[in-house]
Structures are given as structure tokens and as C-alpha cells.
Amino acid sequence: MNPEKELIAFAIIEISTLVIAIIIAVVLYKILEKGTQLAMNAVLGILVLLAAKFLFGLKIAITLLSVLICAIGGVFGAFLIIILNYFKIAFI
């Protein structure tokens, strides 16, 4: 193979590898950024639920289901549980 063609082939491979690495880095950043936000929302939801139970004296049953709702729904899930508990519909 011609040395010039080898050099061009290596340059194309290196540039392609760099582009692929940049794309992977951007995708990982977006995934981790969303994951961090979801984890923070889940923790805040569970903290709101615990604050409603212990600080405000609501008789909310802390079960696996209520924790999962808070972990998935975050703060909105915790408020949903608090409202359902306040009206004596669920989590009593």
C-alpha cells in the first residue's frame, strides 16, 4: 500500500474514533444528568413524606408501596400520598 494512502487511512480512523468518542461522551452526559435529577427528586419525595409523618404528625403508613411511589413520583408522589392519607383514602 502507498505510504500516502496509509497516512490518509490512519487519519480517517483517528478522526472517526474521535467523533465516536465525542458522541458517546455527550450521550453519557445526558443520561447521567437525567439520572442525577431523578435521584434527587426521589430523595426529596421520600424526605417530604417523612417530614409529613414525623414533623406534622400525619399517620402515614410507610410501606414499600409508598416508598416506591415517592421514589418514582418524587415530590409529586409524596404530595399524592399525603392527600390520599389526609382524606383517609389510602396509606392510613
C-alpha positions in Angstrom: 0.0 0.0 0.0 1.1 3.5 -0.8 2.5 5.4 2.3 0.3 8.4 1.5 -2.8 6.2 1.4 -1.8 4.6 4.7 -1.5 8.0 6.3 -4.9 9.1 5.0 -6.4 5.8 6.2 -4.9 6.3 9.7 -6.1 9.9 9.7 -9.7 8.8 8.8 -9.6 6.2 11.5 -8.4 8.6 14.1 -10.9 11.3 13.2 -13.7 8.7 13.2 -12.6 7.4 16.6 -12.6 11.0 18.0 -16.1 11.7 16.6 -17.4 8.5 18.1 -15.8 9.2 21.5 -17.4 12.7 21.5 -20.8 11.3 20.7 -20.5 8.7 23.4 -19.4 11.4 25.9 -22.4 13.6 25.1 -24.8 10.7 25.4 -23.4 9.6 28.7 -23.5 13.1 30.0 -27.2 13.4 29.1 -28.0 10.1 30.7 -26.1 10.9 33.9 -27.6 14.4 34.1 -31.1 13.0 33.9 -30.3 10.2 36.3 -29.0 12.7 38.9 -32.1 14.8 38.6 -34.3 11.7 39.0 -32.4 10.5 42.0 -32.6 14.0 43.7 -36.3 14.1 43.0 -36.8 10.7 44.5 -34.8 11.6 47.7 -36.8 14.8 48.1 -40.0 12.9 47.7 -39.1 10.5 50.4 -37.9 13.3 52.7 -41.2 15.2 52.2 -43.1 12.0 53.1 -41.0 11.5 56.2 -41.4 15.2 57.2 -45.2 14.9 56.8 -45.2 11.9 59.0 -42.8 12.9 61.8 -42.9 16.7 61.8 -46.6 17.3 61.0 -47.9 14.2 62.8 -49.8 12.6 59.9 -50.4 8.9 60.4 -49.0 7.9 57.0 -48.1 4.2 56.7 -44.6 3.9 55.4 -44.8 0.8 53.3 -42.8 -0.5 50.3 -45.6 0.8 48.0 -45.5 4.4 49.5 -41.7 4.5 49.2 -41.8 3.3 45.6 -44.4 5.9 44.8 -42.1 8.6 46.3 -39.1 7.2 44.6 -40.8 7.2 41.2 -43.0 10.2 41.6 -40.7 12.3 43.7 -42.2 15.3 45.4 -45.5 15.0 43.5 -45.7 11.3 44.6 -45.2 12.4 48.2 -48.0 15.0 47.9 -50.3 12.5 46.3 -49.7 10.1 49.3 -50.2 13.0 51.8 -53.5 14.0 50.1 -54.8 10.4 49.9 -53.9 10.0 53.6 -55.5 13.3 54.6 -58.8 12.2 53.0 -58.4 8.7 54.6 -58.5 7.1 51.1 -55.1 5.2 51.3 -51.9 4.9 53.3 -53.8 5.0 56.6 
